[in-house]
Amino acid sequence: MVPSPVSVQKTDSNSTHDYSAPLRVWHWGSALLVTGQLLTILFLKVIVNARSAVPEFIQAASKDGAAPTEQQGRAFAHIISDRIWQWHIAIGLGLAAFWLLRVLMELRGPAEVRFSTRLMLVARKYRLAPPADKGDARHALFAKTTYALFYLFLTVMVITGLALTWADDVPFLHSIEHTVGDIHGVTMYLILTYFVVHLAGVVWSEITKDHGLISRMISGEAKLPRRGPA
């Protein structure tokens, strides 16, 4: 039996395209930027704690014969924290640009890059799936729902981050700076939790049912098993 043109195309290419280039660029770019944000917080709060650095600075300077005061030590710690915060703000502005790009993709982009389109498609498949396929359809819908939560967390993080960036210049933002800061901090932990759950889910899917998931997010296509002549 001679295979149809469609079968020939699928067999010869031996791949299926799943994620477009704009989505892959946005995914990995945003992942790097969010990781950079979390690393600046890690350095500021844990690795290079400015407050704990004050007595260490005074002790180190005293070994060389200097006698710095506690006020000078605090000034030194402020320089450290300020440098890290500048990096945090710069990366945050880059993340805000990527967030705006995602909003534009959602509003003006083709259907294959719109998250709402993919979410509705998965929801429809779950609703129409026969009982035997309900479990897989439920898993796909759950995964898309977690992505929706990530977009919500990212939106809150970007908006509160921009508000904190200009809080000193806008009186209204300055009046709610403390509350906005608390929301920003909680959202950061929510995104960190999502990262952990997301990575665990990707690895689990890759080693169980969704082989090639990571490959699709890198190259846009996943290798399929070769088929013999029909």
N, C-alpha and C positions, 0 to 999 in steps of 0.2 A: 504493500500500500504506500502511495507517494504522500509524504507529509505536506500539509497545507503551507502556504507562504508564512502564515502567522507562526506555525509550529517551527518552521525553518528558522525564522528570525529569533525565536526564543532559544532554540537549541544551539544556533551558531553563536549568538552573543553570550549565552550561558550566564546571563545576569539579569537582574531586575532592578530598575531604578526606583528608589523609595524616598530619598531626601534630595531636594534641589540644592544647587550650589549656594544661593542666598541663605537658605536655612542652615546649612552646614557652617558657613562663615559666621552667621549670627550665633549659632550654638557654641562653637569653640571660642569665638571672641568674647562672648559674655562669660563663659566659664573661666577664661583667663583673667578677665577683669574682676569678677567676683572673688576669685581666688586671691588676686592681688589685694583687694580690700580686706579680706579676712586675715591675710598675712600681716598687713600693717597693724591691725588690731592686736594680733598675736605678739608682734614685736613690741608694741607700745605697752600692753598690759602684762605680758609675761616675760618675754626674753629680755627686753630693754625697759625695765620698769623705772621710769624717771625718778620717782620718789625714793626708791631703794638705792638709786645710783648716787644720791647726794652724799651719804656718809662714806661710800666707797671712793667717790671723787676726792673728798677731803682727806681721807686716809692715804690715797695714792699720791696726792700733791704734797702731803706732809713728809713723805719719804724723801722727796727731793729738796727738802729744806724750806718749802713754802708753807704759809700758814693761812690758807683760804678760810673765809668765814662761812657760816651756814648760808648766809644770803647769797654769797658767790656760788656756793654749791647748788642752790636752788636755781640760780640763773643758768648754770651749766645744764641742769636737768631740763630746764625750760627750752633750751636750744635743741636738745635731743628730741623732746616730744614735739616741738614745733616742726622740725625737719620731717619727722614721720607723718605728722598730720598734713603737711603740704603734699606728701606723696599720696596720702589717703584721699585728699580732695581732688588731686589731679586724676587719679584712677576713677574716682567717683564721677567726675565730669565726663570721662570717656564712657563709663557705664551708662550715664544719662543719655549720651548720644546714641549708644546702641539700643537703649530702650525706646528712644524716639524713632529710630529706624524700624524697630519691630512694630511699633504702632502704625507707621506709614505702610509697612508691608501688609498689615492686617486690614487697613482701610482701603488701600489702593492696589495692592499686589494681586497677582493671579491666584486662582483658587488653590493651587498646590502649595502655596506658602502661607495660606491663611489658617491659623490655628482653629478658628471657629468652624471652618469647613471640615477639617479633619475630625474635630470633636463631634460634630453632628453626624458625620459619616459613621464613626465608631458607635455612637449612641443608636443609630438606626440599625446597624448590624447586630447590636446586642438585642434590640427590641424584636427583630425578625429572625434571630438565630433559632434553629431547632434545638430541642432539649440536649441533644448530644454535643452540640457546639456551644452551649450556653456558658460553660466554664471559661473557655478561651475568650469568648466575647466579653465576659465580665472582667477578665484580667486586662484586656485591652482598654476597656472603658475606665477601669480604675487607674491605669497608667496615665491616660489622658487627663483624668480629673486631678491627679497630682501635678501635672504640668500646669493646669489652670491655677492651682494654688501657688505654684512657683511664680507665675506671671503676676498674680496678686501681690505676693511678697515683694517681688522686684519693683512693682509700681510704688508700693508704700515706701520701700527703701530709697528709691530715687527721689521721690517727692520730699520726704523728710530730710534726706541728705542735702538737697538743694536749699531747702528752707534753713537748715543749720548753716550752710555756707554763707548765706546772705542775712543771717539773723542780726548781725551787728550793724547792718546798713538799713534795715527796714524795721521801724518801731514795732509794728504788729508782730512780725516774726520774732523779734527780740522778747516780746511779752510772753510768748508761748514756747520759748526756746527749751525750757526744761522738759515740758511735756513732750515736745517733738523729739527731743533727745532720747527720752525713755522709749518712745515708740520705735525710733530708729534702732536702738540697741536690742530691743526684743525681736524686731524683724530680722536683725542680723543673725540671732541665734536660731530663728525659724528657718532661715535660708541655709545655715550650716547644717541643721538637722535634715533638711531636704537633700542637701548634697550627699550626706551619708546614706540616706535611704535610697536615693537615686542611683548611686554607684553600686550599692548592694543589689538593687533590682536589675540593673543592666548586666552585672556579672551573672546573676542567677538566670536571667533570660538567655544569655549567651551560651551557658553551659547546659541548658535544659532544652527548651523548645525553639527559641528564636535565634538559631545559629546565623551568624553574619550581621547581627545588629550593630556591633561596633564598626564593622567594615562599612556598613551602609552610611553611618554617620561620618566616616572619614572620606570615603571615595564616592559615596552616593549610590553605590550598587553593591549587591551581594551575590556571591557565586552560588549558582544552583547546581545540583547534581546533574551530570550529563544523562541524556535520555537516548535510548537506542531508536532506530528507525521505527516509525509507527506502522 
